[in-house]
């Protein structure tokens, strides 16, 4: 799908920090962000929700949060979301072994009782 790109200054001012952060982290503004930016308030709502779920002060372990976010992305069939959340999981764990088994987590010995309870 071709996404018409317009200069960043053409988007609402409140989206520009999100674009700046993507450029800093990934070297460019991601095409999915440009697609989501077509509905700016929805994009901000998703970004805020993501920030709330993945905040440093969260009582949930960061690795477990990343694992759940990848699983939700799989269930939602969002390949972009799977990729970006898998990348964060890899940063936190240094391995993709659990992600390779995530779709069949119930049968896998890789997951702890706690992880299985959360994934359930």
MOPAC internal coordinates of N, CA, C and O (Angstrom, degrees):
PM7 1SCF
backbone

  N    0.0000 0     0.00 0     0.00 0    0    0    0
  C    1.4478 1     0.00 0     0.00 0    1    0    0
  C    1.5248 1   107.78 1     0.00 0    2    1    0
  O    1.2310 1   120.51 1   -46.64 1    3    2    1
  N    1.2832 1   116.63 1   133.36 1    3    2    1
  C    1.4638 1   122.50 1   177.91 1    5    3    2
  C    1.5187 1   108.98 1   -89.56 1    6    5    3
  O    1.2310 1   120.92 1   -54.38 1    7    6    5
  N    1.3005 1   115.84 1   125.62 1    7    6    5
  C    1.4600 1   121.60 1   178.04 1    9    7    6
  C    1.5158 1   107.06 1  -106.19 1   10    9    7
  O    1.2310 1   120.99 1   -59.00 1   11   10    9
  N    1.3170 1   115.71 1   121.00 1   11   10    9
  C    1.4566 1   117.98 1   178.91 1   13   11   10
  C    1.5284 1   108.02 1   -69.53 1   14   13   11
  O    1.2310 1   121.93 1   -55.39 1   15   14   13
  N    1.3058 1   113.91 1   124.61 1   15   14   13
  C    1.4537 1   119.21 1  -178.57 1   17   15   14
  C    1.5134 1   109.28 1   -99.11 1   18   17   15
  O    1.2310 1   121.55 1   -45.72 1   19   18   17
  N    1.3014 1   114.64 1   134.28 1   19   18   17
  C    1.4537 1   119.72 1   174.47 1   21   19   18
  C    1.5201 1   106.89 1  -121.69 1   22   21   19
  O    1.2310 1   119.98 1   -19.60 1   23   22   21
  N    1.3074 1   117.64 1   160.40 1   23   22   21
  C    1.4690 1   119.58 1  -179.50 1   25   23   22
  C    1.5304 1   111.04 1   -57.84 1   26   25   23
  O    1.2310 1   121.06 1   -34.16 1   27   26   25
  N    1.3095 1   115.58 1   145.84 1   27   26   25
  C    1.4563 1   121.87 1  -177.61 1   29   27   26
  C    1.5303 1   111.65 1   -54.56 1   30   29   27
  O    1.2310 1   120.09 1   144.33 1   31   30   29
  N    1.3262 1   117.43 1   -35.67 1   31   30   29
  C    1.4695 1   119.40 1  -178.27 1   33   31   30
  C    1.5300 1   112.60 1   -67.20 1   34   33   31
  O    1.2310 1   119.99 1   169.97 1   35   34   33
  N    1.3315 1   117.61 1   -10.03 1   35   34   33
  C    1.4627 1   121.18 1   179.00 1   37   35   34
  C    1.5438 1   111.84 1   -84.54 1   38   37   35
  O    1.2310 1   120.29 1   167.00 1   39   38   37
  N    1.3159 1   117.05 1   -13.00 1   39   38   37
  C    1.4593 1   121.05 1   178.61 1   41   39   38
  C    1.5256 1   109.20 1   -86.73 1   42   41   39
  O    1.2310 1   119.76 1   -19.55 1   43   42   41
  N    1.3221 1   118.06 1   160.45 1   43   42   41
  C    1.4725 1   119.61 1   178.27 1   45   43   42
  C    1.5287 1   111.36 1   -56.28 1   46   45   43
  O    1.2310 1   121.01 1   -33.87 1   47   46   45
  N    1.3083 1   115.68 1   146.13 1   47   46   45
  C    1.4685 1   122.35 1  -175.67 1   49   47   46
  C    1.5253 1   111.92 1   -56.81 1   50   49   47
  O    1.2310 1   119.92 1   147.13 1   51   50   49
  N    1.3137 1   117.77 1   -32.87 1   51   50   49
  C    1.4669 1   119.84 1  -174.93 1   53   51   50
  C    1.5304 1   112.80 1   -76.88 1   54   53   51
  O    1.2310 1   119.71 1   170.45 1   55   54   53
  N    1.3302 1   118.17 1    -9.55 1   55   54   53
  C    1.4627 1   120.72 1   174.73 1   57   55   54
  C    1.5278 1   112.30 1   -90.63 1   58   57   55
  O    1.2310 1   120.54 1   158.68 1   59   58   57
  N    1.3048 1   116.57 1   -21.32 1   59   58   57
  C    1.4687 1   120.42 1  -174.55 1   61   59   58
  C    1.5240 1   113.62 1   -59.45 1   62   61   59
  O    1.2310 1   118.81 1   141.58 1   63   62   61
  N    1.3451 1   119.88 1   -38.42 1   63   62   61
  C    1.4712 1   117.56 1   175.76 1   65   63   62
  C    1.5282 1   113.13 1   -61.90 1   66   65   63
  O    1.2310 1   120.17 1   147.24 1   67   66   65
  N    1.3232 1   117.27 1   -32.76 1   67   66   65
  C    1.4658 1   120.08 1   177.30 1   69   67   66
  C    1.5206 1   110.35 1   -67.30 1   70   69   67
  O    1.2310 1   120.51 1   138.32 1   71   70   69
  N    1.3371 1   116.63 1   -41.68 1   71   70   69
  C    1.4580 1   120.37 1   177.03 1   73   71   70
  C    1.5280 1   110.68 1   -64.33 1   74   73   71
  O    1.2310 1   120.67 1   137.11 1   75   74   73
  N    1.3278 1   116.32 1   -42.89 1   75   74   73
  C    1.4643 1   120.73 1   179.74 1   77   75   74
  C    1.5294 1   109.82 1   -59.22 1   78   77   75
  O    1.2310 1   120.60 1   136.32 1   79   78   77
  N    1.3208 1   116.46 1   -43.68 1   79   78   77
  C    1.4579 1   120.63 1  -179.66 1   81   79   78
  C    1.5297 1   111.16 1   -63.88 1   82   81   79
  O    1.2310 1   119.97 1   140.72 1   83   82   81
  N    1.3202 1   117.67 1   -39.28 1   83   82   81
  C    1.4615 1   120.29 1   177.22 1   85   83   82
  C    1.5264 1   111.35 1   -65.44 1   86   85   83
  O    1.2310 1   120.78 1   138.05 1   87   86   85
  N    1.3279 1   116.12 1   -41.95 1   87   86   85
  C    1.4714 1   119.10 1   177.52 1   89   87   86
  C    1.5258 1   110.74 1   -61.30 1   90   89   87
  O    1.2310 1   120.64 1   139.35 1   91   90   89
  N    1.3091 1   116.38 1   -40.65 1   91   90   89
  C    1.4623 1   121.01 1   179.29 1   93   91   90
  C    1.5253 1   111.31 1   -65.43 1   94   93   91
  O    1.2310 1   120.93 1   136.10 1   95   94   93
  N    1.3338 1   115.83 1   -43.90 1   95   94   93
  C    1.4583 1   120.35 1  -174.56 1   97   95   94
  C    1.5262 1   113.42 1   -81.63 1   98   97   95
  O    1.2310 1   120.01 1   139.43 1   99   98   97
  N    1.3461 1   117.60 1   -40.57 1   99   98   97
  C    1.4632 1   121.29 1  -173.13 1  101   99   98
  C    1.5247 1   113.98 1  -111.87 1  102  101   99
  O    1.2310 1   120.28 1   175.06 1  103  102  101
  N    1.3353 1   117.07 1    -4.94 1  103  102  101
  C    1.4540 1   120.47 1   179.54 1  105  103  102
  C    1.5205 1   113.80 1    86.59 1  106  105  103
  O    1.2310 1   120.25 1   177.07 1  107  106  105
  N    1.3331 1   117.13 1    -2.93 1  107  106  105
  C    1.4609 1   121.32 1   178.17 1  109  107  106
  C    1.5258 1   108.60 1  -166.65 1  110  109  107
  O    1.2310 1   121.25 1   -15.29 1  111  110  109
  N    1.3211 1   115.21 1   164.71 1  111  110  109
  C    1.4594 1   120.55 1   173.01 1  113  111  110
  C    1.5238 1   106.68 1   -78.53 1  114  113  111
  O    1.2310 1   120.53 1   -50.87 1  115  114  113
  N    1.3015 1   116.59 1   129.13 1  115  114  113
  C    1.4588 1   121.10 1  -176.71 1  117  115  114
  C    1.5301 1   111.50 1   -73.10 1  118  117  115
  O    1.2310 1   120.90 1   -37.83 1  119  118  117
  N    1.3186 1   115.88 1   142.17 1  119  118  117
  C    1.4655 1   120.93 1  -179.02 1  121  119  118
  C    1.5271 1   111.39 1   -58.72 1  122  121  119
  O    1.2310 1   120.36 1   144.57 1  123  122  121
  N    1.3309 1   116.92 1   -35.43 1  123  122  121
  C    1.4639 1   119.10 1   179.30 1  125  123  122
  C    1.5266 1   110.28 1   -63.43 1  126  125  123
  O    1.2310 1   119.98 1   144.29 1  127  126  125
  N    1.3276 1   117.64 1   -35.71 1  127  126  125
  C    1.4652 1   120.48 1   178.16 1  129  127  126
  C    1.5244 1   110.32 1   -65.57 1  130  129  127
  O    1.2310 1   120.35 1   140.42 1  131  130  129
  N    1.3195 1   116.93 1   -39.58 1  131  130  129
  C    1.4619 1   120.25 1   177.97 1  133  131  130
  C    1.5244 1   110.90 1   -65.46 1  134  133  131
  O    1.2310 1   120.50 1   144.91 1  135  134  133
  N    1.3232 1   116.65 1   -35.09 1  135  134  133
  C    1.4574 1   120.26 1   176.30 1  137  135  134
  C    1.5288 1   110.16 1   -67.88 1  138  137  135
  O    1.2310 1   120.22 1   132.39 1  139  138  137
  N    1.3238 1   117.19 1   -47.61 1  139  138  137
  C    1.4662 1   121.12 1   179.41 1  141  139  138
  C    1.5229 1   110.83 1   -63.87 1  142  141  139
  O    1.2310 1   120.30 1   148.93 1  143  142  141
  N    1.3133 1   117.04 1   -31.07 1  143  142  141
  C    1.4667 1   120.84 1  -177.75 1  145  143  142
  C    1.5242 1   112.05 1   -66.93 1  146  145  143
  O    1.2310 1   120.07 1   168.94 1  147  146  145
  N    1.3128 1   117.48 1   -11.06 1  147  146  145
  C    1.4673 1   119.91 1   175.35 1  149  147  146
  C    1.5233 1   111.12 1   -65.90 1  150  149  147
  O    1.2310 1   120.98 1   158.43 1  151  150  149
  N    1.3296 1   115.72 1   -21.57 1  151  150  149
  C    1.4690 1   121.68 1   175.31 1  153  151  150
  C    1.5351 1   105.44 1  -125.45 1  154  153  151
  O    1.2310 1   120.11 1  -100.31 1  155  154  153
  N    1.3296 1   117.40 1    79.69 1  155  154  153
  C    1.4616 1   122.47 1  -169.33 1  157  155  154
  C    1.5281 1   115.21 1   -55.26 1  158  157  155
  O    1.2310 1   119.85 1   137.61 1  159  158  157
  N    1.3155 1   117.89 1   -42.39 1  159  158  157
  C    1.4668 1   118.82 1  -177.78 1  161  159  158
  C    1.5217 1   111.34 1   -67.84 1  162  161  159
  O    1.2310 1   120.23 1   143.54 1  163  162  161
  N    1.3212 1   117.16 1   -36.46 1  163  162  161
  C    1.4635 1   120.40 1   176.05 1  165  163  162
  C    1.5252 1   110.24 1   -65.08 1  166  165  163
  O    1.2310 1   120.83 1   136.08 1  167  166  165
  N    1.3283 1   116.02 1   -43.92 1  167  166  165
  C    1.4635 1   121.19 1   179.01 1  169  167  166
  C    1.5238 1   110.67 1   -58.87 1  170  169  167
  O    1.2310 1   120.42 1   135.75 1  171  170  169
  N    1.3156 1   116.81 1   -44.25 1  171  170  169
  C    1.4704 1   120.24 1   178.30 1  173  171  170
  C    1.5261 1   110.63 1   -64.17 1  174  173  171
  O    1.2310 1   120.24 1   139.20 1  175  174  173
  N    1.3207 1   117.15 1   -40.80 1  175  174  173
  C    1.4676 1   120.36 1   179.59 1  177  175  174
  C    1.5277 1   110.86 1   -61.19 1  178  177  175
  O    1.2310 1   120.32 1   136.17 1  179  178  177
  N    1.3270 1   116.99 1   -43.83 1  179  178  177
  C    1.4635 1   121.15 1   178.57 1  181  179  178
  C    1.5339 1   110.01 1   -64.83 1  182  181  179
  O    1.2310 1   120.23 1   136.90 1  183  182  181
  N    1.3197 1   117.17 1   -43.10 1  183  182  181
  C    1.4679 1   120.83 1   179.71 1  185  183  182
  C    1.5278 1   111.21 1   -62.91 1  186  185  183
  O    1.2310 1   120.40 1   138.45 1  187  186  185
  N    1.3094 1   116.83 1   -41.55 1  187  186  185
  C    1.4726 1   120.47 1   178.88 1  189  187  186
  C    1.5225 1   110.23 1   -66.48 1  190  189  187
  O    1.2310 1   120.25 1   135.76 1  191  190  189
  N    1.3334 1   117.13 1   -44.24 1  191  190  189
  C    1.4625 1   120.38 1   178.16 1  193  191  190
  C    1.5259 1   110.58 1   -59.12 1  194  193  191
  O    1.2310 1   120.51 1   134.17 1  195  194  193
  N    1.3277 1   116.64 1   -45.83 1  195  194  193
  C    1.4599 1   120.98 1   178.60 1  197  195  194
  C    1.5268 1   110.24 1   -59.90 1  198  197  195
  O    1.2310 1   120.52 1   136.16 1  199  198  197
  N    1.3275 1   116.62 1   -43.84 1  199  198  197
  C    1.4632 1   120.78 1   179.11 1  201  199  198
  C    1.5150 1   112.59 1   -62.29 1  202  201  199
  O    1.2310 1   120.26 1   140.71 1  203  202  201
  N    1.3157 1   117.12 1   -39.29 1  203  202  201
  C    1.4656 1   121.30 1   178.59 1  205  203  202
  C    1.5277 1   109.83 1   -66.44 1  206  205  203
  O    1.2310 1   120.52 1   137.22 1  207  206  205
  N    1.3199 1   116.61 1   -42.78 1  207  206  205
  C    1.4584 1   119.92 1  -178.15 1  209  207  206
  C    1.5274 1   112.40 1   -69.07 1  210  209  207
  O    1.2310 1   120.33 1   145.45 1  211  210  209
  N    1.3102 1   116.98 1   -34.55 1  211  210  209
  C    1.4648 1   120.20 1  -173.72 1  213  211  210
  C    1.5259 1   112.78 1  -111.37 1  214  213  211
  O    1.2310 1   120.32 1  -145.36 1  215  214  213
  N    1.3079 1   116.99 1    34.64 1  215  214  213
  C    1.4676 1   120.26 1  -179.25 1  217  215  214
  C    1.5330 1   110.54 1   -80.32 1  218  217  215
  O    1.2310 1   120.85 1   -26.38 1  219  218  217
  N    1.3039 1   115.97 1   153.62 1  219  218  217
  C    1.4671 1   122.00 1  -179.35 1  221  219  218
  C    1.5221 1   112.88 1   -60.64 1  222  221  219
  O    1.2310 1   120.44 1   145.39 1  223  222  221
  N    1.3311 1   116.77 1   -34.61 1  223  222  221
  C    1.4650 1   121.10 1  -175.42 1  225  223  222
  C    1.5253 1   112.54 1   -81.58 1  226  225  223
  O    1.2310 1   120.00 1  -177.79 1  227  226  225
  N    1.3242 1   117.60 1     2.21 1  227  226  225
  C    1.4606 1   120.52 1  -177.52 1  229  227  226
  C    1.5296 1   110.41 1   -60.76 1  230  229  227
  O    1.2310 1   120.54 1   -41.67 1  231  230  229
  N    1.3304 1   116.57 1   138.33 1  231  230  229
  C    1.4650 1   119.12 1   177.08 1  233  231  230
  C    1.5314 1   112.68 1   -73.51 1  234  233  231
  O    1.2310 1   120.34 1   169.51 1  235  234  233
  N    1.3375 1   116.95 1   -10.49 1  235  234  233
  C    1.4596 1   120.93 1   179.85 1  237  235  234
  C    1.5241 1   109.39 1   -89.61 1  238  237  235
  O    1.2310 1   120.97 1   -45.96 1  239  238  237
  N    1.3130 1   115.75 1   134.04 1  239  238  237
  C    1.4616 1   122.64 1   179.55 1  241  239  238
  C    1.5314 1   110.64 1   -53.34 1  242  241  239
  O    1.2310 1   119.48 1   -45.27 1  243  242  241
  N    1.3504 1   118.59 1   134.73 1  243  242  241
  C    1.4723 1   121.66 1  -177.56 1  245  243  242
  C    1.5307 1   113.43 1   -57.65 1  246  245  243
  O    1.2310 1   119.96 1   142.64 1  247  246  245
  N    1.3188 1   117.68 1   -37.36 1  247  246  245
  C    1.4641 1   120.31 1   179.88 1  249  247  246
  C    1.5263 1   110.23 1   -66.33 1  250  249  247
  O    1.2310 1   120.64 1   137.44 1  251  250  249
  N    1.3181 1   116.38 1   -42.56 1  251  250  249
  C    1.4614 1   120.33 1   178.66 1  253  251  250
  C    1.5293 1   110.77 1   -65.15 1  254  253  251
  O    1.2310 1   120.40 1   140.07 1  255  254  253
  N    1.3350 1   116.84 1   -39.93 1  255  254  253
  C    1.4748 1   120.40 1   176.30 1  257  255  254
  C    1.5221 1   110.49 1   -59.33 1  258  257  255
  O    1.2310 1   120.76 1   133.91 1  259  258  257
  N    1.3231 1   116.16 1   -46.09 1  259  258  257
  C    1.4704 1   119.94 1  -179.38 1  261  259  258
  C    1.5243 1   111.13 1   -63.68 1  262  261  259
  O    1.2310 1   120.54 1   139.66 1  263  262  261
  N    1.3120 1   116.57 1   -40.34 1  263  262  261
  C    1.4605 1   120.91 1   179.01 1  265  263  262
  C    1.5319 1   110.47 1   -60.50 1  266  265  263
  O    1.2310 1   120.79 1   133.87 1  267  266  265
  N    1.3187 1   116.09 1   -46.13 1  267  266  265
  C    1.4681 1   120.80 1   179.48 1  269  267  266
  C    1.5268 1   110.59 1   -65.09 1  270  269  267
  O    1.2310 1   120.19 1   139.63 1  271  270  269
  N    1.3197 1   117.24 1   -40.37 1  271  270  269
  C    1.4694 1   119.85 1  -178.78 1  273  271  270
  C    1.5251 1   111.06 1   -65.06 1  274  273  271
  O    1.2310 1   120.27 1   143.01 1  275  274  273
  N    1.3229 1   117.09 1   -36.99 1  275  274  273
  C    1.4680 1   119.34 1   176.44 1  277  275  274
  C    1.5268 1   109.48 1   -66.49 1  278  277  275
  O    1.2310 1   120.63 1   137.15 1  279  278  277
  N    1.3314 1   116.40 1   -42.85 1  279  278  277
  C    1.4769 1   119.05 1  -179.21 1  281  279  278
  C    1.5246 1   111.65 1   -63.61 1  282  281  279
  O    1.2310 1   120.01 1   137.14 1  283  282  281
  N    1.3128 1   117.58 1   -42.86 1  283  282  281
  C    1.4718 1   120.71 1   177.13 1  285  283  282
  C    1.5272 1   109.98 1   -61.41 1  286  285  283
  O    1.2310 1   120.55 1   140.75 1  287  286  285
  N    1.3189 1   116.55 1   -39.25 1  287  286  285
  C    1.4676 1   120.55 1   178.31 1  289  287  286
  C    1.5269 1   111.04 1   -63.98 1  290  289  287
  O    1.2310 1   120.71 1   140.65 1  291  290  289
  N    1.3361 1   116.25 1   -39.35 1  291  290  289
  C    1.4633 1   119.94 1   177.21 1  293  291  290
  C    1.5221 1   110.80 1   -63.45 1  294  293  291
  O    1.2310 1   120.88 1   133.54 1  295  294  293
  N    1.3181 1   115.93 1   -46.46 1  295  294  293
  C    1.4617 1   121.16 1  -179.26 1  297  295  294
  C    1.5266 1   110.35 1   -61.75 1  298  297  295
  O    1.2310 1   120.79 1   144.03 1  299  298  297
  N    1.3323 1   116.10 1   -35.97 1  299  298  297
  C    1.4719 1   121.69 1  -179.06 1  301  299  298
  C    1.5244 1   112.82 1   -80.64 1  302  301  299
  O    1.2310 1   120.10 1   173.42 1  303  302  301
  N    1.3136 1   117.42 1    -6.58 1  303  302  301
  C    1.4632 1   123.35 1  -178.92 1  305  303  302
  C    1.5245 1   111.53 1    59.83 1  306  305  303
  O    1.2310 1   120.46 1  -143.00 1  307  306  305
  N    1.3179 1   116.73 1    37.00 1  307  306  305
  C    1.4641 1   121.42 1   178.58 1  309  307  306
  C    1.5302 1   108.14 1  -102.10 1  310  309  307
  O    1.2310 1   120.63 1   -82.91 1  311  310  309
  N    1.3265 1   116.40 1    97.09 1  311  310  309
  C    1.4677 1   119.90 1  -177.10 1  313  311  310
  C    1.5225 1   112.10 1   -61.38 1  314  313  311
  O    1.2310 1   120.65 1   140.15 1  315  314  313
  N    1.3246 1   116.36 1   -39.85 1  315  314  313
  C    1.4565 1   119.43 1   177.52 1  317  315  314
  C    1.5232 1   110.25 1   -59.84 1  318  317  315
  O    1.2310 1   120.60 1   133.39 1  319  318  317
  N    1.3291 1   116.46 1   -46.61 1  319  318  317
  C    1.4673 1   121.07 1  -179.12 1  321  319  318
  C    1.5265 1   111.02 1   -62.54 1  322  321  319
  O    1.2310 1   120.35 1   139.09 1  323  322  321
  N    1.3339 1   116.94 1   -40.91 1  323  322  321
  C    1.4649 1   120.52 1   177.39 1  325  323  322
  C    1.5198 1   109.00 1   -59.62 1  326  325  323
  O    1.2310 1   120.45 1   131.98 1  327  326  325
  N    1.3289 1   116.75 1   -48.02 1  327  326  325
  C    1.4729 1   120.60 1  -177.73 1  329  327  326
  C    1.5207 1   112.15 1   -60.87 1  330  329  327
  O    1.2310 1   120.53 1   131.95 1  331  330  329
  N    1.3167 1   116.59 1   -48.05 1  331  330  329
  C    1.4597 1   119.35 1  -174.73 1  333  331  330
  C    1.5290 1   111.11 1   -70.18 1  334  333  331
  O    1.2310 1   120.47 1   141.98 1  335  334  333
  N    1.3345 1   116.70 1   -38.02 1  335  334  333
  C    1.4616 1   119.77 1   178.89 1  337  335  334
  C    1.5273 1   111.42 1   -74.60 1  338  337  335
  O    1.2310 1   120.15 1   147.20 1  339  338  337
  N    1.3344 1   117.32 1   -32.80 1  339  338  337
  C    1.4613 1   120.68 1   175.05 1  341  339  338
  C    1.5255 1   110.28 1   -64.98 1  342  341  339
  O    1.2310 1   120.81 1   142.18 1  343  342  341
  N    1.3168 1   116.05 1   -37.82 1  343  342  341
  C    1.4638 1   120.53 1   177.35 1  345  343  342
  C    1.5288 1   110.82 1   -61.33 1  346  345  343
  O    1.2310 1   120.68 1   135.96 1  347  346  345
  N    1.3162 1   116.30 1   -44.04 1  347  346  345
  C    1.4653 1   120.45 1   178.23 1  349  347  346
  C    1.5292 1   110.53 1   -65.82 1  350  349  347
  O    1.2310 1   120.19 1   139.11 1  351  350  349
  N    1.3266 1   117.24 1   -40.89 1  351  350  349
  C    1.4605 1   121.21 1   176.56 1  353  351  350
  C    1.5255 1   110.03 1   -58.65 1  354  353  351
  O    1.2310 1   120.71 1   133.81 1  355  354  353
  N    1.3408 1   116.26 1   -46.19 1  355  354  353
  C    1.4610 1   120.68 1   179.66 1  357  355  354
  C    1.5267 1   111.45 1   -61.02 1  358  357  355
  O    1.2310 1   120.31 1   138.96 1  359  358  357
  N    1.3352 1   117.01 1   -41.04 1  359  358  357
  C    1.4717 1   120.66 1   176.94 1  361  359  358
  C    1.5289 1   110.58 1   -58.15 1  362  361  359
  O    1.2310 1   120.63 1   140.74 1  363  362  361
  N    1.3164 1   116.40 1   -39.26 1  363  362  361
  C    1.4652 1   121.33 1  -175.59 1  365  363  362
  C    1.5259 1   112.95 1   -80.88 1  366  365  363
  O    1.2310 1   120.13 1   150.07 1  367  366  365
  N    1.3353 1   117.36 1   -29.93 1  367  366  365
  C    1.4595 1   120.66 1  -173.06 1  369  367  366
  C    1.5273 1   112.16 1  -110.25 1  370  369  367
  O    1.2310 1   120.07 1   143.61 1  371  370  369
  N    1.3208 1   117.47 1   -36.39 1  371  370  369
  C    1.4548 1   120.94 1  -177.91 1  373  371  370
  C    1.5173 1   113.04 1    85.84 1  374  373  371
  O    1.2310 1   120.38 1  -168.84 1  375  374  373
  N    1.3242 1   116.88 1    11.16 1  375  374  373
  C    1.4619 1   121.85 1  -178.43 1  377  375  374
  C    1.5241 1   109.47 1  -150.92 1  378  377  375
  O    1.2310 1   121.37 1   -28.05 1  379  378  377
  N    1.3128 1   114.99 1   151.95 1  379  378  377
  C    1.4641 1   120.32 1   176.23 1  381  379  378
  C    1.5275 1   111.38 1  -110.93 1  382  381  379
  O    1.2310 1   120.31 1  -171.35 1  383  382  381
  N    1.3302 1   117.02 1     8.65 1  383  382  381
  C    1.4607 1   121.27 1  -175.93 1  385  383  382
  C    1.5343 1   112.42 1   -54.88 1  386  385  383
  O    1.2310 1   120.34 1   132.32 1  387  386  385
  N    1.3175 1   116.96 1   -47.68 1  387  386  385
  C    1.4652 1   119.77 1  -179.56 1  389  387  386
  C    1.5271 1   111.24 1   -66.83 1  390  389  387
  O    1.2310 1   120.16 1   143.81 1  391  390  389
  N    1.3143 1   117.29 1   -36.19 1  391  390  389
  C    1.4615 1   119.40 1  -179.78 1  393  391  390
  C    1.5242 1   111.43 1   -66.88 1  394  393  391
  O    1.2310 1   120.47 1   146.06 1  395  394  393
  N    1.3250 1   116.71 1   -33.94 1  395  394  393
  C    1.4630 1   119.91 1   177.25 1  397  395  394
  C    1.5254 1   111.27 1   -64.31 1  398  397  395
  O    1.2310 1   120.41 1   152.40 1  399  398  397
  N    1.3356 1   116.81 1   -27.60 1  399  398  397
  C    1.4686 1   121.64 1  -178.99 1  401  399  398
  C    1.5286 1   112.94 1  -100.68 1  402  401  399
  O    1.2310 1   120.17 1  -178.14 1  403  402  401
  N    1.3184 1   117.29 1     1.86 1  403  402  401
  C    1.4611 1   120.85 1  -169.71 1  405  403  402
  C    1.5271 1   113.84 1   -63.46 1  406  405  403
  O    1.2310 1   119.76 1   142.91 1  407  406  405
  N    1.3144 1   118.07 1   -37.09 1  407  406  405
  C    1.4683 1   119.17 1  -179.04 1  409  407  406
  C    1.5327 1   111.93 1   -65.28 1  410  409  407
  O    1.2310 1   120.30 1   156.09 1  411  410  409
  N    1.3259 1   117.02 1   -23.91 1  411  410  409
  C    1.4764 1   121.43 1   178.69 1  413  411  410
  C    1.5262 1   109.82 1  -118.58 1  414  413  411
  O    1.2310 1   121.01 1  -136.76 1  415  414  413
  N    1.3315 1   115.67 1    43.24 1  415  414  413
  C    1.4610 1   121.08 1  -175.22 1  417  415  414
  C    1.5210 1   113.17 1   -61.55 1  418  417  415
  O    1.2310 1   119.29 1   150.15 1  419  418  417
  N    1.3159 1   118.96 1   -29.85 1  419  418  417
  C    1.4705 1   121.37 1  -178.66 1  421  419  418
  C    1.5287 1   111.89 1   -63.04 1  422  421  419
  O    1.2310 1   120.90 1   143.51 1  423  422  421
  N    1.3323 1   115.89 1   -36.49 1  423  422  421
  C    1.4668 1   120.67 1  -178.00 1  425  423  422
  C    1.5340 1   112.94 1   -89.96 1  426  425  423
  O    1.2310 1   119.70 1   168.89 1  427  426  425
  N    1.3092 1   118.18 1   -11.11 1  427  426  425
  C    1.4575 1   122.01 1  -173.21 1  429  427  426
  C    1.5219 1   112.49 1   -84.57 1  430  429  427
  O    1.2310 1   121.64 1   -38.29 1  431  430  429
  N    1.3271 1   114.46 1   141.71 1  431  430  429
  C    1.4695 1   121.62 1   175.72 1  433  431  430
  C    1.5357 1   111.57 1   -85.81 1  434  433  431
  O    1.2310 1   120.18 1   175.58 1  435  434  433
  N    1.3302 1   117.26 1    -4.42 1  435  434  433
  C    1.4605 1   120.97 1  -177.05 1  437  435  434
  C    1.5271 1   112.94 1   -73.74 1  438  437  435
  O    1.2310 1   120.54 1   158.36 1  439  438  437
  N    1.3231 1   116.57 1   -21.64 1  439  438  437
  C    1.4630 1   120.55 1  -173.05 1  441  439  438
  C    1.5262 1   111.01 1   -99.51 1  442  441  439
  O    1.2310 1   121.64 1   -42.80 1  443  442  441
  N    1.3206 1   114.46 1   137.20 1  443  442  441
  C    1.4708 1   120.27 1   178.38 1  445  443  442
  C    1.5322 1   109.90 1   -73.36 1  446  445  443
  O    1.2310 1   120.86 1   -11.21 1  447  446  445
  N    1.3212 1   115.95 1   168.79 1  447  446  445
  C    1.4703 1   120.75 1   176.71 1  449  447  446
  C    1.5316 1   109.95 1   -59.73 1  450  449  447
  O    1.2310 1   120.74 1   139.13 1  451  450  449
  N    1.3255 1   116.19 1   -40.87 1  451  450  449
  C    1.4701 1   120.89 1   179.73 1  453  451  450
  C    1.5260 1   110.57 1   -62.51 1  454  453  451
  O    1.2310 1   120.51 1   132.74 1  455  454  453
  N    1.3357 1   116.63 1   -47.26 1  455  454  453
  C    1.4692 1   120.49 1   179.46 1  457  455  454
  C    1.5234 1   110.79 1   -61.89 1  458  457  455
  O    1.2310 1   119.89 1   138.28 1  459  458  457
  N    1.3118 1   117.82 1   -41.72 1  459  458  457
  C    1.4659 1   120.52 1   178.95 1  461  459  458
  C    1.5161 1   110.92 1   -65.26 1  462  461  459
  O    1.2310 1   120.32 1   141.36 1  463  462  461
  N    1.3104 1   117.00 1   -38.64 1  463  462  461
  C    1.4859 1   119.87 1   178.54 1  465  463  462
  C    1.5202 1   110.21 1   -63.68 1  466  465  463
  O    1.2310 1   120.26 1   137.00 1  467  466  465
  N    1.3218 1   117.10 1   -43.00 1  467  466  465
  C    1.4596 1   120.88 1   179.53 1  469  467  466
  C    1.5289 1   111.08 1   -67.27 1  470  469  467
  O    1.2310 1   120.29 1   138.13 1  471  470  469
  N    1.3157 1   117.06 1   -41.87 1  471  470  469
  C    1.4628 1   120.34 1   179.85 1  473  471  470
  C    1.5282 1   111.71 1   -67.21 1  474  473  471
  O    1.2310 1   120.52 1   149.46 1  475  474  473
  N    1.3032 1   116.60 1   -30.54 1  475  474  473
  C    1.4775 1   120.76 1   176.39 1  477  475  474
  C    1.5092 1   109.72 1   -64.35 1  478  477  475
  O    1.2310 1   120.10 1   180.00 1  479  478  477

